Amino acid sequence: MAAQVTPSKQAASSLENLKMNDSPAKKLNFEPTGKENAPIPVPLVLDPELLKKTETSARKPEEGEKKALTGVKALEADEPLLQENPNRFVLFPLKYHEIWQMYKKAEASFWTAEEIDLSKDLHDWNNRLNDDERYFISHVLAFFAASDGIVNENLVERFSGEVQVPEARCFYGFQIMMENIHSETYSLLIDTYIKEPKQRTYLFDAIETIPCIRKKADWAIRWIEDKDSTFAQRLVAFAAVEGIFFSGSFASISG
């Protein structure tokens, strides 16, 4: 019997087959006039009467469009992870052993912020790094401190509620706890290294004060709030958040 192709399997296959040489990033236009750097448009305040007329005269979707929308919902219904599971409150007997093993591996890597000794770090920060290096690292830490909370919001608001498999929910629960510890640690690093109050506030408020971090945050939040996207689409979106946004920043400071 042929294996069932589900949205999550399609998403995983797409990531495995991704070729960096074919990256669409190479085709992007990074000129200042590009739409990526254009000012965020301010929404217009519409007249209520005009809005009613627009709604009543709006084009109804064609039959083909209705079928396409129905097809998306059908794909979601075929995804085993998302099917209603009345036994989701009881863990045993285990059904998804690979997911359970990943949870146990994550559990074995548990640590807390108190385990890190920062007593010597401030001396090295002040005496072994130049201004450019301090600027670079502080902004990377600002991204980390803000973004782990966004990852958690997605886990709490979307994934943990949608996924009906208790083994996966165990993993999500542990991940939420570890994201909290990561966020605490990044905040402690900023608190330790940055002594000037205004600069510290600037870094803690990075989503509002640093444009590139705000763009990353807005992109991730858009996927959390998107009620029309499929689980598979959002799974790939947050694989990009973790595998591109975070991994690139990790690589930049781990030399």
C-alpha positions, 0 to 999 in steps of 0.5 A, spaced: 500 500 500 502 506 498 504 511 503 500 517 505 502 523 503 500 528 508 502 536 509 507 535 514 511 530 510 510 534 504 513 540 508 519 535 510 520 533 503 521 540 500 526 542 506 530 536 504 530 537 497 532 545 497 538 547 493 541 553 496 544 554 488 537 555 486 535 560 492 530 565 490 534 570 494 539 571 489 534 574 484 532 579 489 533 586 488 536 590 494 536 597 492 533 602 497 527 603 492 525 595 493 519 594 496 522 590 502 525 597 504 519 601 502 515 605 508 510 601 511 503 603 508 499 607 513 492 604 512 486 608 510 480 610 514 474 608 510 467 611 510 463 606 513 457 607 507 462 606 502 465 600 505 458 597 505 457 598 498 464 595 496 462 589 500 455 588 497 458 588 490 464 584 491 465 578 486 463 571 489 469 566 488 468 562 482 467 554 483 474 553 481 476 557 487 471 554 492 474 547 490 481 549 491 479 552 498 476 545 500 482 542 497 486 545 503 481 543 508 481 536 505 489 536 506 488 538 513 483 533 515 488 527 512 494 529 517 494 524 522 498 529 527 491 534 526 486 529 527 481 529 533 484 525 538 480 523 544 486 519 547 490 526 547 490 527 555 493 520 556 500 519 554 501 511 554 501 506 550 506 510 546 504 511 538 509 515 535 516 512 538 520 517 534 517 523 536 518 520 543 525 519 542 526 526 540 522 529 546 527 524 551 533 527 547 531 534 548 529 532 556 536 530 557 539 536 554 536 540 560 540 546 563 538 553 567 541 560 566 544 559 573 549 554 571 552 559 567 558 563 570 558 570 567 563 573 573 569 573 568 565 575 562 564 583 563 572 583 563 573 580 557 567 584 554 570 591 556 578 589 554 578 584 549 573 586 544 573 592 540 567 597 539 565 594 532 565 587 536 561 589 542 556 593 537 555 586 533 554 581 539 549 586 543 545 586 537 545 579 536 543 578 543 537 583 542 534 579 536 535 572 541 532 576 547 526 578 543 525 572 538 524 566 543 518 569 546 515 569 538 517 562 538 513 561 544 507 564 542 507 560 536 507 554 540 502 556 545 497 559 540 497 555 534 502 548 534 500 546 541 493 546 540 493 544 533 497 537 534 493 532 537 499 527 538 501 527 546 508 525 544 509 531 540 505 535 545 510 533 550 516 536 546 512 542 545 511 543 552 519 542 554 521 546 548 516 552 551 520 551 557 527 551 554 525 557 550 524 561 556 530 559 559 534 561 553 530 568 553 532 569 560 539 567 559 540 572 553 537 578 557 542 576 563 547 577 558 545 584 555 544 586 563 551 584 564 554 587 558 551 593 557 551 598 563 548 604 560 541 604 561 538 607 555 542 602 551 540 597 555 533 599 554 534 600 546 536 593 546 531 590 550 526 593 545 529 591 539 523 589 536 521 596 536 527 600 535 532 596 530 528 595 523 531 589 521 529 585 527 522 588 527 522 585 520 524 578 522 519 579 528 513 582 523 514 576 518 514 571 524 508 574 527 504 574 521 504 567 520 502 566 527 496 570 526 494 567 519 488 563 520 488 561 512 494 558 512 495 550 513 499 547 518 504 545 513 505 552 511 506 554 518 511 549 519 515 551 514 515 558 516 517 556 523 523 552 520 525 558 516 525 562 523 529 557 527 533 554 521 535 561 517 533 567 522 536 563 528 542 559 525 545 565 522 545 569 528 548 563 532 553 561 527 555 569 527 557 569 534 560 561 535 566 562 532 
